[in-house]
Amino acid sequence: MFSSREDFIALRDKGGFLEWAEFLGNFYGTPVPTAPEGADIILEIDVQGARQVVDLVDDPILIFIEAPSPEAQRARLEYRGDPPEKVAARVAKAAEEATAGIELGAKVVVNHTVEETVEELRRIITSER
């Protein structure tokens, strides 16, 4: 869901997000979720959000997904059409985020191919249950 900056801030200030972050000038957040009985909640968030979740949730499973290399990340971002300045900012931020993810205790998955990555995520989640 997209909202104006003002609407996002108002919802944030009312406690409407499990986690939120400002990343490269944009706000991102996860509305407070309610999982059905016996179900898992999977969040795609950055390390700022992960820090907030760690403070709120008992024993979350953290998985940090990274590109095989900065060159591969750059190529993927360029392929999807990101502007050069955004590509440079995201590649520069990646090393910092990897370090923070490891400090949070995240398991690291290298995204070589979608198929391999999905299988590794499935394996980790299954083993943690």
Secondary structure, 3 states (H helix, E strand, C coil): CCCCHHHHHHHHHCCCEEEEEEECCEEEEEECCCCCCCCCCCCCCCHHHHHHHHHHCCCCCCEEEECCCHHHHHHHHHHCCCCHHHHHHHHHHHHHHHHHHHHCCCEEEECCCHHHHHHHHHHHHHHHC
